[in-house]
Amino acid sequence: MRTQVGIIGAGPAGLTLSLLLHRLGIDNIIIENRSRAYVEARIRAGVLEHWATDLLDELGVGARMRKQGLVHEGIEIRVNGVGRRIDFKSLVNKTITVYGQHEVVKDLIQARLSQGGRIEFEVSDTSVHDLESDKPTIRFKKNGESHEITCDFIAGCDGFHGICRPSVPTGVLTEFERVYPFGWLGILAESPPVNHELIYNNHDRGFSLYAMRAPMITRAYLQCDPDEDAKKWPDEEIWAELKRRLGPEGETRLKTGRIIEKGVTAMRSFVTEPMQYKRLFLAGDAAHIVPPTGAKGMNLATADVLFLSRALEAFYKSNNTALIEGYSKKCLSRIWKAQRFSYFMTTMLHLNPKDSAFDRKRQLAELDYVTSSEAAAKALAENYVGLPID
């Protein structure tokens, strides 16, 4: 097989890149080790920055998002049950949209296949070769048969545990990581949301987050140990703790319901530099991880592939390699700003078991300042809805 751009991974990054390249007339093939049903059902966070919703519209995949997505004009930050609202609309005149990542993936797959795009699901033994040449290759097996794709470029959109980043020769990449001493016990439940916007709650018992996925579906999280076993948490105790951390009105505001799923997410920050080697480019979780507190994961992946599509457009239209050579620098400038914001939100809202009484008082003062100062609230809003994309 022959294509201009071989894409490994059918998550938001790989699928969005495929659509962007198709719009530019650049041939591409996606390979994915999971089934279509699996990737369309894989539940992940779903907060879209303002510019990202506009991009989905431009790609012709925004109709269902506009109909079913929940537009939020702000968030509420609570401290021990007392809340203050950060009004995005009045502060920066932008919004966010809550729309599940798996729903975005469904829309992207449907659109790409309707265009005649090629997505090879359920492949195995994927590997990349000839990275030093101008014709790198992707090898994989499907239904027991071996296949090879010769490419001009390879986009590694295969996630943190994918094969692309480890395929870069030793010594080329530098990795930066921070592991946090807490995690999130998350639930998805058949219950009406507590609020029409997200509530971030700093409590003496630990952080909690109250969100929604639909008018009658609640998404909620409790700070816990990173190695916590979700199975040891009875549903009744989860609801009781969510009510306690919400504050005095928790009993009346939070309605219980059937918990559809629950699990524990460890928290870490990760960045690899550079994000490219020869004609192999890393994008999304293959290159960086952010704690979910800042709601940046899917948005950063989308920004990566938007920058990559522009670089490839310049190469194919005028043989200009400047944007290709500057891909890592362009992406990393945005990524590190997102890491800064995610770290800020994470450390401001969670209890660190290593913190002293002084640290706790300082944290409470920071929360008070951020929610009472217009300048501080505006900075938070600007970052949350998404820094300008250029």
N, C-alpha and C positions, 0 to 999 in steps of 0.2 A: 504494500500500500504506500501511497505517496500523498503528503499533504504539506501545506505551508507551516501550520502551527499544530503540533500535537499537544493536547491538553489532558493531563492526568488528574482525574477527580471531577465528579459531577455534583459538587456542592455549589453554594452560591457563587464562589469565585470562578470556578471553571465554567459554569453555565452562563454567567453574565459575560465573561470574556468571549465565549463562543458567539453569543448574540451580538456583542460589540464588533467582533471581527467580521461576522456575516454582513453586518450593515456596511462595513468598509470594503466588502468584496474579497476578503481574505479567507481562503479555504482552511478549514480546521476539522479535526476529529477529536471527540472526547472518549476516553476509556475510564471505566469505573468498576471497581471490584465488587461492589454491592449490587443488588437488584434494584430495579426502578421502584418497586413497592417499598423497599427498605429506605432508600434515600428520601422518598416522599413522605415517609412516616416518622423520620428521625426528628424528635422534638428538640429544638434549641430555642434560645431566647429570640425575641422578635421585635426589637425596637429599631425603627428605621429613622435615620436623620432626615432633615428636611430636604437636602439636596438629593439623597438617595431615592426618595419617593419620586422626585422629578425625573431622575434618570430612568426609573422603571417605566414611567409614562412615556418617555422618549423612545424606549425600546419596544413599546407596544404591549407591555405586560402588566400595566397598572390598573386595569379595569376592576378586577376582583379585589385588589388591595383598596381601591378608592371606595368600593361598595361595602366591604366587610371589615377593613382596618379601622382601628379606633384612634382618632386624632386627639392628641393631648396638647393642651396649651400651657401646661405647667406640671410641676410635681409638688408633693408635700413632703417636707422634712420635719420629723417629730423627734422630740427629746423627752423620754419618759412620758409619752402620751400627750404632750403638748405640741401642736403642730403649727407650722408656718409655711405658706405657699410661695414657691418660686414661680412667678408668672412669666413664662417664656414669651408669650404674645406681646405683652406690654413692654418687656425689657429688650427684646431683640427682634420682635415681629416675625418669629418663626415657630414652627411646631415640630413635634415628632409623631410618628404613627406606629401604633402597636399592631403588628401583623406577624404571625408566627413564621419562623424561618422555613419550616417545612411547607408552609403555604406559598412562600416565595419560590421555593424549589419546584413545587408543582407547576406554578405559572411559567417558570423559565423552561422547564422540560417540555411542556406542552407547546410553547412558542417555538422552541428550537426544532422539535420534531415536525411541526406543521410547516416549517421552512424547508424541510428536506434535510435537516442537519443530521449528522451521524453521531450517535451516542452508543458506544458498545458497553452494555451493562454485563455484570457477572463475569468479569475476566479474572484471571489468576496469574501468578508468577510474573508480575509486571517488573520490568527493569529498563534502565536507560543506558545507552551505549554511545560510543564515538563522540563524546562531549567535546573533545578537542578539535573536532572537524567542523566543517560548515554544513554537514548533513548528519546531525545527530539522529539516533534511532530509538524507537520504543519497541520493546518485545513483550509479548504477553501470550497467554493461552486462553482459548475460549472453546468450550465443548470438547476439550481434549486436543484441539488443534493449535499448533504454534503459528503466531502471526508477527509481522514486523512492519512498523510504520517508519518510513524515512521522512524526516521533517527538515524545515529550515530552522525552526525554533521549537523548544519544548517549554510548556508552562506547567510548573509543578504546583498544582492546586489540590494536593492530596492530603492535606491536614498535617497535624503535628506528628502523627505516627506513620506518615507515608514514606515512600521509598526515595523521593526526590532529594530531600535535604541530605540524607545519609550517603547519597551517590556522589556528592561533591567531594573531591579529594581532600584528605586530611590536611589540616593546616590552612585551608583557604578561608573557612568561616570562623567567626568569633561569636560565641553565644553569651548572652547576658540574661540572667534569671534571678527572680526573687520568689521565694516560696513563703506564703503567709501561714501563720500558725492557727488558722481557722478555716472552716469550710461552710458550705450552705446545705442544709437539709431542705430540699425543695419538694413541693407537692403541686399537683394539678388536680383540681377538685370540682365537682358539680355543685357549685355554690355561687350565689350572686356576689360580685366584687364588693369589697368594703367601700370603695370610692371610685369615682369615674376617672381618676388619675392615680398614678403610682404614689405610694406612700413609702418613704425611706425612714426607718425608725431606729434611732439610737436609744437603747434602753439599758438600765443597770444590769439586766439579765442577759443582754446581748442584742445584736442587730436583728432586725426583721424587715422584710419587704413584702408589701401587699400590692399585687398587680392583677391583671386580668388578661384573658385570651379571647373572651367573648362575653356577651351580656350575662350569661349564666355560668361561665367558667372562670374560676379563680386560680391564679398562680401565686403562690406564697412561699417565702423562704425564712428559715431560722438559722442564725449563726450557730455553728456547732464545731466539734473537733473535726479536723480534716479526715481522720480515719474512722469517723463515726459509722456505725452499722445502722442503716435506715430501717432494717427489719426489726431492730430492737425498739423502735419507736411505735407504740400502738397509735392508731388513728386518733383515739380520744385524747391522748397526751399531746399530740401535735396540735390539735385544735385548742386545747387548754392553754398551751404555751403561746400560741399565736394570739389568743385573747389577752393573756397577761401582758405580753409585750406591747400590744396595741394601746393599752392604757385603761383608764377607768370605764370608758364606754365600750371596751372590747366585747363584753358579754352581749350587748345589744346590737352593735354594728356588724360583728362578724357572725355570719350564718354558716353553720356546719352543713356538710353534705358528703356524698360518697367521694372518697379519694381515689382518683383514677390511676395515679402513679406517684411514686415517691422515690427519691434517691439523694445521694450526697455528692456534691461537687467540691473538689479541693480547689483552693485559690492560688494562682500563681501568675507571675508576669514573665514573659519570655520574648527575646528578640534575637534574631541572627543577623549578622552583618558580614559581608554584603548579602543581598537577596538575589544574586545572580552569579553564575559561573559560565563563562563563554556564552553559549546559546541556550542555556538552561536558566529559567527565571522561576523564583519562588514567589508565591502569592498566598495571602490569607494565613490560615493557621499553620501552614508549612513554614512560615517565616516568623510568625509572632503570635503570642497569646496575651490577652488582657483579662484581668479579673472582671466578672460581669457587672460589677457595681457601676461602672461608667457607661454601660450599654454601647460598647464600641466594636465588638468582634466582627459582626457581619458588615458593618459600615466600613471598617478598615479594609476588609477583603475586597469589597466593591471598589474602594478607591484605588487599591493596588492594580486591579485589572483594568480600570479606566485609564490609569497612567500607562500601563503596558500596551493597551490598544492604541493609544496615541503614538507611542514609540514605534510600534510595528507599522502603523499607517505611514509615518514619516520615512521608514526604511523602504517600504514597498512603493511608495509614490515617487520618492526622489533619491533613494539610496542614502538618505541622511541617517547616520548612526548616532548622532548626538544624544537623542532622547533614550535610545537603547543603552548607551554607555552611562547615562545619568539616571537610569531607572531606580537603582538602589537609593541613591541620594534623595531623589524626589519622594519616594515612598517613605523612607526613614524619617524625613523631616516631619511628616504627618504622624507617623507611628509613635515617635517619641513624645510628641505633644499629647497624643491619646494615652500613652503610658503614664505621663505626668498626671493627667486628669483622673485616670482610673486609680492611680495610687492615692491621689488626694481624696477622692470619694471613699475609697476603701479604708484608708487609715482614719478618716474623719468619722466614719459611721460605725466601725466595728470596735469591739473591746479586744485589746491585745493582752493576753494573759501575762505578758512580761512587763506591762506598763506599771508605773508607780502611781501613787495618789496624785503626785504632781502632774503626771501625764494625763490623768483623767480630768483634772481641773482645766488643763490647757485645752483638751479636746472639747470640753463643754463650752469654753470661751470661743473656740473657733466656730462651733456650730451656731452659737448666738450671733457672732459677727456675720457669718455667711448669710444667715436668714434675716438679719436686721439692716444690713448695709446694702443700699441699692447698687453701689459699685461692685461689691463682692458677689451679690446675687446675679448681676448682669454678666460677670465673668463666668460664673457657673452655668448660666443659661446659654451663653455663647458657645461654650464647649459642649454642652449636652446636646443641643440641637444640631451640632456639627459645624466645625470651622469651615470657612469658604473653600470650595474646591476650585483649583485653578490649573 
